[in-house]
């Protein structure tokens, strides 16, 4: 059997997720009226006016942070600030600057070695999507009748706004995503619909993007569809990244013939459950049906879940997973942790040491908080005095360490310790080794680590990543490691 293939560059990537309306606004963009004040609380329907030219102007910031890949939530023409209500899949939203703004962002990002992944919303459209609107106007006479699933008894020409129920659960007269009236569901059984989606995917890869993040792909319950999607995308660019939004186990889609990876919400939920000793369970339960399963984990249970995740998929897939702590669909990690910055630091240290590509949700690195949507989608505060600079420096050090360490990106993973509130792991590639120790307790700890047999019988020199303090292991044992409460320690073996 041939080895499973995933894009090689993803294993080395550090992703940064951007919600375009809330990240940065350029003075070069078209002047718009009725925008919300940038620093006011976000609302469900309001626009802040962020755009892709503004994002391009902040590439210096991303490069300084150490980011090597950007994932944009949807950017195509839409009537919603989040743009999951797609109207035109072949045009970038004019509010974001149009196709020219994406071309400029791609040129500048690629010139800095930064890849760009777009959000593909192929399960449903917006009500302004041409084929949907055409059918509403022309009823059963429309040639696009089979692009959606309509109640044909109710479909009359020029029905207009009367066909638009306002609330989820109303009798819509058409299939929609989770009964939301604004999201009519495409009928992907129709050959013309399939070909349309494949052509969209190919077009933007040819335009220069480096991959697709697929929105709710499980709702297109059709392996053959996603197999053909992969063939078409990879024919244009074999190194394009295809990552699905699957919140649970995803083995069905990760056999090498559909997705390269998924958004690793299993990691997210384990980090919340195992690293937050002030977990806001009320907010967790309000987040969504999947998060309602999150409960605090004991250290042994947390360690067991970490081990289980590493056994779920082919190693090439595991090294290509998109690991994240939060996203536009969840409250901020630090908010779920009851505002505890130490929990965020522990989780970030683990994410950057864990197999897979780490992904930072915009603003986490400066201490942004936010509860459920839309609060988790606040505008980025570009006034530097409002940043948590210590936290940002911590993220920068983690990024710099990962980018300089092949072992952290591609090495073997071994659990070294799980006791008395301390969790330790080792990443190893050839002679390079990195040990990461997390003290999850609120007391100081002193721990000794037994290294694998390759260390036995000889001494080795280790350097603490932040303090540069030298330590030596003897007979395969690193003794007397002191950790402050709720803190991490990272050691690199000297050549």
C-alpha positions as CSV (number, residue, x, y, z in Angstrom):
1,X,0.0,0.0,0.0
2,X,1.3,3.4,-1.0
3,X,2.3,5.8,1.8
4,X,-0.4,8.4,2.6
5,X,0.5,11.8,1.1
6,X,-0.2,15.1,2.8
7,X,1.4,18.5,1.9
8,X,4.9,18.6,3.2
9,X,4.9,22.3,4.1
10,X,2.0,22.0,6.5
11,X,4.2,20.1,9.1
12,X,6.4,23.2,9.3
13,X,3.6,25.8,9.3
14,X,2.4,28.1,12.0
15,X,-1.1,29.2,11.1
16,X,-2.9,32.4,12.0
17,X,-6.7,32.5,11.6
18,X,-8.2,35.8,10.5
19,X,-11.9,36.9,10.6
20,X,-11.5,39.6,7.8
21,X,-14.2,42.0,9.0
22,X,-12.6,42.4,12.4
23,X,-8.8,42.2,11.7
24,X,-7.7,45.4,10.0
25,X,-9.2,48.3,7.9
26,X,-7.2,50.1,5.2
27,X,-7.5,53.7,4.3
28,X,-7.1,52.6,0.7
29,X,-10.4,50.7,0.8
30,X,-13.7,52.1,-0.3
31,X,-15.3,54.5,2.2
32,X,-18.4,52.9,3.6
33,X,-21.3,54.4,5.6
34,X,-23.0,52.9,8.6
35,X,-20.0,50.9,9.9
36,X,-19.9,50.1,13.6
37,X,-17.2,51.8,15.6
38,X,-14.1,49.6,15.5
39,X,-13.9,49.2,19.3
40,X,-17.6,48.8,20.0
41,X,-18.9,45.3,20.9
42,X,-19.5,43.2,17.8
43,X,-23.1,42.5,16.8
44,X,-24.7,39.8,14.8
45,X,-25.5,41.9,11.8
46,X,-23.1,44.9,12.0
47,X,-20.0,45.5,10.0
48,X,-16.7,46.9,11.2
49,X,-15.3,47.2,7.7
50,X,-12.1,45.2,7.9
51,X,-10.7,44.3,4.5
52,X,-7.9,42.4,2.7
53,X,-5.9,45.5,2.0
54,X,-5.9,46.2,5.7
55,X,-4.7,42.6,6.3
56,X,-2.0,43.0,3.7
57,X,-0.8,46.1,5.5
58,X,-0.4,44.0,8.7
59,X,1.8,41.4,7.2
60,X,4.8,43.0,8.9
61,X,3.0,42.2,12.2
62,X,2.4,38.6,11.2
63,X,5.9,38.1,10.0
64,X,7.3,39.6,13.2
65,X,5.1,37.2,15.2
66,X,6.6,34.3,13.1
67,X,3.4,33.2,11.2
68,X,4.0,31.2,8.0
69,X,0.4,30.6,7.0
70,X,-2.9,32.5,7.1
71,X,-6.4,30.9,7.2
72,X,-9.1,33.4,6.3
73,X,-12.7,32.7,7.2
74,X,-14.9,33.3,4.1
75,X,-14.1,36.2,1.8
76,X,-16.5,35.8,-1.1
77,X,-19.4,38.2,-1.8
78,X,-22.0,37.8,0.9
79,X,-24.7,39.7,2.8
80,X,-23.3,38.7,6.2
81,X,-20.3,40.0,8.1
82,X,-19.0,36.4,8.5
83,X,-19.7,35.7,4.8
84,X,-20.9,32.2,5.3
85,X,-24.0,33.3,3.2
86,X,-22.2,33.2,-0.1
87,X,-23.8,35.1,-3.0
88,X,-21.0,34.8,-5.6
89,X,-18.2,32.2,-5.3
90,X,-16.1,33.8,-8.1
91,X,-15.8,37.2,-6.6
92,X,-14.2,38.5,-3.4
93,X,-16.6,40.7,-1.4
94,X,-16.4,44.3,-2.6
95,X,-16.3,45.4,1.1
96,X,-13.1,43.4,1.5
97,X,-11.6,45.0,-1.6
98,X,-12.6,42.6,-4.4
99,X,-10.4,40.2,-6.3
100,X,-7.7,42.8,-6.7
101,X,-7.3,43.0,-2.9
102,X,-6.9,39.2,-2.6
103,X,-4.3,39.3,-5.5
104,X,-2.4,41.9,-3.6
105,X,-2.5,40.0,-0.3
106,X,-1.4,36.8,-2.0
107,X,1.5,38.5,-3.7
108,X,2.7,40.2,-0.6
109,X,2.2,37.1,1.6
110,X,3.9,34.7,-0.8
111,X,6.8,37.2,-1.1
112,X,7.3,36.7,2.7
113,X,6.9,32.9,2.5
114,X,3.4,33.0,4.0
115,X,0.8,30.6,2.6
116,X,-2.9,31.4,2.3
117,X,-5.8,29.0,2.9
118,X,-9.4,30.1,2.2
119,X,-12.7,28.9,3.7
120,X,-14.8,26.9,1.3
121,X,-18.5,27.0,2.1
122,X,-19.9,24.4,-0.3
123,X,-22.8,22.8,1.6
124,X,-25.0,25.9,1.5
125,X,-25.2,29.3,-0.1
126,X,-26.9,32.6,0.8
127,X,-30.4,33.5,-0.4
128,X,-28.9,36.0,-2.9
129,X,-27.0,33.3,-4.7
130,X,-28.0,33.6,-8.4
131,X,-29.4,30.1,-8.9
132,X,-31.5,30.2,-5.7
133,X,-32.9,33.7,-6.5
134,X,-33.6,32.6,-10.1
135,X,-35.7,29.8,-8.9
136,X,-37.7,32.0,-6.5
137,X,-38.4,34.4,-9.3
138,X,-39.4,31.8,-11.9
139,X,-40.7,29.0,-9.8
140,X,-40.8,25.5,-11.4
141,X,-39.9,27.1,-14.8
142,X,-36.3,27.8,-13.6
143,X,-33.6,25.7,-15.1
144,X,-31.9,25.7,-11.7
145,X,-34.8,23.9,-10.0
146,X,-32.6,20.9,-9.1
147,X,-29.8,23.0,-7.5
148,X,-31.8,23.0,-4.3
149,X,-34.5,20.9,-2.7
150,X,-37.8,22.8,-2.8
151,X,-41.3,22.0,-1.8
152,X,-42.6,22.4,-5.4
153,X,-46.2,22.8,-4.3
154,X,-45.2,26.1,-2.7
155,X,-42.9,27.3,-5.4
156,X,-44.6,30.0,-7.4
157,X,-42.9,32.6,-9.8
158,X,-41.9,36.0,-8.4
159,X,-42.7,34.9,-4.8
160,X,-40.0,37.3,-3.7
161,X,-39.5,38.1,0.0
162,X,-42.7,36.1,0.9
163,X,-40.6,33.0,0.4
164,X,-38.1,34.2,3.1
165,X,-39.0,33.0,6.6
166,X,-37.1,34.8,9.3
167,X,-36.7,32.3,12.1
168,X,-35.0,28.9,12.2
169,X,-37.5,26.1,12.3
170,X,-40.2,27.8,10.3
171,X,-41.7,25.9,7.3
172,X,-39.3,27.2,4.7
173,X,-40.3,25.4,1.6
174,X,-36.7,24.5,0.9
175,X,-33.9,22.5,2.6
176,X,-31.5,24.7,4.6
177,X,-28.5,24.2,6.8
178,X,-29.9,23.4,10.3
179,X,-33.2,25.1,9.4
180,X,-31.6,28.5,9.1
181,X,-33.6,30.4,6.5
182,X,-30.6,32.4,5.2
183,X,-28.7,29.3,4.3
184,X,-30.4,27.3,1.5
185,X,-28.6,23.9,1.2
186,X,-27.2,23.0,-2.2
187,X,-28.3,19.6,-3.7
188,X,-24.9,18.0,-4.4
189,X,-26.6,15.0,-6.0
190,X,-27.1,17.2,-9.0
191,X,-24.2,16.9,-11.5
192,X,-24.3,20.6,-12.4
193,X,-23.9,21.5,-8.7
194,X,-21.0,19.2,-8.2
195,X,-19.3,20.6,-11.3
196,X,-19.9,24.1,-10.1
197,X,-18.3,23.5,-6.7
198,X,-15.3,21.7,-8.3
199,X,-14.8,24.6,-10.7
200,X,-14.8,27.1,-7.8
201,X,-12.2,25.0,-5.9
202,X,-10.0,24.8,-9.0
203,X,-10.4,28.5,-9.9
204,X,-9.0,29.9,-6.7
205,X,-6.2,27.4,-6.5
206,X,-5.2,28.6,-9.9
207,X,-5.6,32.1,-8.7
208,X,-2.8,31.3,-6.1
209,X,-4.3,30.2,-2.9
210,X,-2.6,27.3,-1.0
211,X,-5.5,25.3,0.1
212,X,-9.1,25.0,1.4
213,X,-10.6,24.8,4.8
214,X,-13.9,23.1,4.3
215,X,-17.0,24.3,6.2
216,X,-19.3,21.6,7.6
217,X,-18.1,19.0,5.1
218,X,-19.8,16.1,6.9
219,X,-23.1,17.6,5.8
220,X,-22.2,16.6,2.3
221,X,-22.5,13.0,3.2
222,X,-20.9,11.6,0.1
223,X,-17.4,10.1,-0.1
224,X,-17.4,10.2,-3.9
225,X,-18.0,13.9,-3.9
226,X,-15.0,14.6,-1.6
227,X,-12.8,12.1,-3.5
228,X,-13.5,14.0,-6.7
229,X,-13.0,17.3,-4.9
230,X,-9.5,16.2,-3.8
231,X,-8.6,14.9,-7.3
232,X,-9.6,18.2,-8.9
233,X,-7.7,20.4,-6.4
234,X,-4.6,18.3,-6.3
235,X,-4.5,18.2,-10.1
236,X,-4.0,21.9,-10.0
237,X,-1.6,22.0,-7.1
238,X,-0.5,18.7,-5.5
239,X,0.7,20.6,-2.4
240,X,-2.7,22.3,-1.8
241,X,-3.9,21.7,1.8
242,X,-7.4,20.3,2.3
243,X,-8.6,20.6,5.9
244,X,-12.1,19.8,7.0
245,X,-14.2,21.2,9.9
246,X,-14.9,18.0,11.7
247,X,-15.4,18.3,15.5
248,X,-15.1,14.7,16.4
249,X,-13.1,11.6,15.2
250,X,-12.6,11.9,11.5
251,X,-11.1,8.6,10.3
252,X,-13.7,8.3,7.5
253,X,-12.3,11.4,5.8
254,X,-8.6,10.9,6.5
255,X,-7.8,7.8,4.5
256,X,-5.7,9.7,1.9
257,X,-8.5,10.0,-0.6
258,X,-10.5,13.0,0.8
259,X,-9.0,15.5,3.3
260,X,-5.4,15.9,4.3
261,X,-6.4,16.8,7.9
262,X,-9.1,18.3,10.0
263,X,-9.4,21.2,12.5
264,X,-8.3,19.3,15.6
265,X,-11.1,20.2,18.0
266,X,-10.3,16.9,19.8
267,X,-7.1,18.6,20.9
268,X,-9.0,21.8,21.8
269,X,-11.5,20.0,24.0
270,X,-8.8,18.0,25.7
271,X,-6.7,21.1,26.4
272,X,-9.8,22.8,27.9
273,X,-10.7,19.8,30.0
274,X,-7.2,19.0,31.2
275,X,-5.4,22.4,31.6
276,X,-8.1,24.8,32.9
277,X,-8.6,24.5,36.6
278,X,-11.2,27.4,36.4
279,X,-13.1,26.1,33.5
280,X,-16.3,28.1,33.0
281,X,-18.7,25.2,32.5
282,X,-21.7,27.4,32.0
283,X,-20.1,29.1,29.1
284,X,-18.8,25.8,27.8
285,X,-22.3,24.4,27.7
286,X,-23.6,27.5,25.9
287,X,-21.0,27.1,23.2
288,X,-22.7,24.3,21.2
289,X,-23.8,20.7,21.3
290,X,-20.3,19.4,20.8
291,X,-18.7,21.4,23.6
292,X,-21.4,20.3,26.0
293,X,-19.5,17.1,26.4
294,X,-16.5,18.8,27.8
295,X,-15.8,18.0,31.5
296,X,-12.7,18.6,33.6
297,X,-10.2,15.7,33.2
298,X,-7.9,14.4,35.8
299,X,-4.2,14.3,34.8
300,X,-4.2,10.6,34.1
301,X,-7.4,10.9,32.0
302,X,-5.9,14.0,30.2
303,X,-2.7,12.0,29.4
304,X,-4.7,9.1,28.2
305,X,-6.6,11.3,25.8
306,X,-3.4,12.8,24.4
307,X,-2.1,9.3,23.8
308,X,-5.4,8.3,22.1
309,X,-5.3,11.2,19.7
310,X,-1.9,10.2,18.5
311,X,-3.2,6.7,17.6
312,X,-6.2,7.8,15.7
313,X,-4.7,8.5,12.3
314,X,-1.8,7.7,10.0
315,X,1.3,9.6,11.3
316,X,1.4,11.7,8.2
317,X,-2.1,12.9,8.9
318,X,-1.3,13.5,12.6
319,X,1.6,15.7,11.7
320,X,-0.7,17.7,9.3
321,X,-3.6,18.3,11.7
322,X,-4.7,21.9,12.2
323,X,-4.3,22.2,16.0
324,X,-6.2,25.1,17.6
325,X,-7.2,26.4,21.0
326,X,-10.3,28.4,19.8
327,X,-11.8,29.8,16.7
328,X,-14.6,32.1,15.3
329,X,-17.1,29.3,16.3
330,X,-16.0,29.1,20.0
331,X,-15.4,31.4,22.9
332,X,-11.8,32.4,23.4
333,X,-9.7,29.9,25.3
334,X,-8.7,32.3,28.0
335,X,-12.4,33.3,28.5
336,X,-13.4,29.7,28.8
337,X,-10.6,29.3,31.3
338,X,-12.2,32.0,33.5
339,X,-9.7,34.6,32.4
340,X,-6.8,32.5,33.6
341,X,-3.8,33.5,31.5
342,X,-1.7,30.6,32.9
343,X,-4.1,28.1,31.3
344,X,-3.7,29.8,27.9
345,X,0.1,29.7,28.3
346,X,0.1,26.0,29.3
347,X,-2.2,25.2,26.4
348,X,-0.1,27.2,23.9
349,X,3.1,25.4,25.1
350,X,1.4,22.1,24.6
351,X,0.0,23.1,21.2
352,X,3.4,24.1,19.9
353,X,4.9,20.9,21.1
354,X,2.2,18.6,19.9
355,X,2.3,16.9,16.4
356,X,0.4,19.0,13.9
357,X,0.4,22.6,12.7
358,X,-0.5,25.1,15.5
359,X,-3.1,27.7,14.6
360,X,-3.5,31.0,16.5
361,X,-6.9,32.7,16.4
362,X,-6.3,36.3,15.7
363,X,-5.7,38.3,18.9
364,X,-5.1,35.3,21.3
365,X,-1.5,36.3,21.3
366,X,-2.3,39.7,22.9
367,X,-4.8,38.5,25.3
368,X,-8.1,39.1,23.5
369,X,-11.1,37.6,25.2
370,X,-14.7,36.9,24.1
371,X,-17.6,34.6,24.9
372,X,-20.0,33.1,22.4
373,X,-20.6,34.4,18.9
374,X,-20.5,37.3,18.1
375,X,-18.4,38.3,21.2
376,X,-15.6,36.0,20.1
377,X,-15.3,38.0,16.9
378,X,-14.2,41.4,18.4
379,X,-12.2,43.8,16.3
380,X,-8.4,43.5,16.8
381,X,-7.2,46.4,18.9
382,X,-4.2,48.0,17.1
383,X,-3.5,50.4,19.9
384,X,-0.4,48.7,21.3
385,X,-1.0,49.9,24.9
386,X,-4.0,47.6,25.0
387,X,-1.9,44.5,24.3
388,X,-0.6,41.9,26.8
389,X,3.0,42.2,25.6
390,X,4.2,39.5,28.0
391,X,1.8,37.1,26.5
392,X,2.7,38.1,22.9
393,X,6.4,37.6,23.7
394,X,5.6,34.2,25.0
395,X,3.8,33.2,21.7
396,X,6.8,34.7,19.8
397,X,9.2,32.5,21.7
398,X,7.1,29.4,21.2
399,X,6.9,30.1,17.4
400,X,10.6,30.8,17.1
401,X,11.4,27.6,19.0
402,X,9.1,25.5,16.9
403,X,10.4,26.9,13.6
404,X,14.0,26.3,14.7
405,X,13.4,22.7,15.8
406,X,12.8,19.9,13.3
407,X,12.1,17.6,16.3
408,X,9.1,19.8,17.4
409,X,7.7,19.8,13.8
410,X,8.4,16.3,12.7
411,X,9.8,14.2,15.5
412,X,8.5,11.2,17.4
413,X,6.3,12.0,20.4
414,X,6.8,10.3,23.8
415,X,5.1,10.9,27.1
416,X,7.8,11.0,29.8
417,X,5.8,11.8,33.0
418,X,2.3,12.0,34.3
419,X,2.1,12.4,38.0
420,X,1.5,14.8,40.9
421,X,0.2,17.5,38.6
422,X,3.1,17.4,36.2
423,X,2.9,16.3,32.5
424,X,6.0,15.9,30.4
425,X,6.7,14.9,26.8
426,X,9.6,14.5,24.5
427,X,9.9,15.1,20.8
428,X,12.9,13.4,19.1
429,X,14.2,13.5,15.5
430,X,17.6,11.9,15.0
431,X,20.0,13.4,17.6
432,X,17.8,16.4,18.3
433,X,15.5,16.2,21.3
434,X,13.2,18.6,23.1
435,X,11.5,18.0,26.4
436,X,8.4,20.0,27.5
437,X,7.3,19.9,31.1
438,X,3.9,21.3,32.2
439,X,3.1,22.0,35.9
440,X,-0.7,22.0,36.0
441,X,-0.9,22.4,39.7
442,X,-1.1,25.6,41.8
443,X,2.0,24.6,43.8
444,X,5.6,24.5,42.9
445,X,6.9,21.1,41.8
446,X,10.3,19.4,41.6
447,X,10.4,16.5,39.2
448,X,12.9,14.1,37.8
449,X,12.4,12.6,34.4
450,X,13.5,9.1,33.2
451,X,14.5,9.5,29.6
452,X,14.3,6.6,27.1
453,X,16.9,3.8,27.0
454,X,19.0,5.6,24.3
455,X,20.1,7.9,27.1
456,X,21.1,5.3,29.6
457,X,24.7,4.9,30.4
458,X,25.9,8.2,29.1
459,X,25.6,11.9,30.1
460,X,23.9,14.5,28.0
461,X,23.8,18.3,28.2
462,X,20.4,20.1,28.1
463,X,19.7,23.8,27.9
464,X,16.5,25.5,29.2
465,X,14.9,27.2,26.2
466,X,14.1,30.6,27.9
467,X,16.7,31.0,30.7
468,X,19.5,29.2,28.7
469,X,20.4,27.5,32.0
470,X,22.5,24.3,31.4
471,X,21.4,21.0,32.9
472,X,23.0,17.5,32.6
473,X,21.3,14.1,32.5
474,X,23.1,11.1,34.0
475,X,22.2,7.5,33.3
476,X,19.2,8.5,31.4
477,X,17.8,10.7,34.2
478,X,17.1,14.5,34.3
479,X,16.9,15.2,38.0
480,X,15.7,18.2,40.1
481,X,13.7,20.1,37.6
482,X,12.0,22.9,39.4
483,X,8.7,24.4,38.1
484,X,6.7,27.3,39.4
485,X,2.9,26.9,39.8
486,X,1.0,26.7,36.5
487,X,4.2,27.1,34.4
488,X,6.1,25.3,31.7
489,X,9.7,24.3,31.2
490,X,11.2,23.5,27.8
491,X,14.7,21.9,27.5
492,X,16.7,21.3,24.3
493,X,19.4,18.7,24.2
494,X,22.8,20.1,23.1
495,X,24.4,18.4,20.1
